[in-house]
């Protein structure tokens, strides 16, 4: 049986236009050991129509 609660859902917000485009999950256990840094990924933004940096947010819309 799989463990529950090891991962959490986070929203990804474009750093250029501030629109939320993606929802992903991350491992709470490994991220807490490093002082809980914000997850930052390069993703395609439909509003900007180009690849931009997306930063993690806790609020899901």
Buried (B, 14 or more C-beta within 10 A) or exposed (E): EEEEEEEEEBBBBBEEEEEBBBEBEEEEEEBEEEEEEEBEEEBEBEEBEEEBBBBBBEEEE
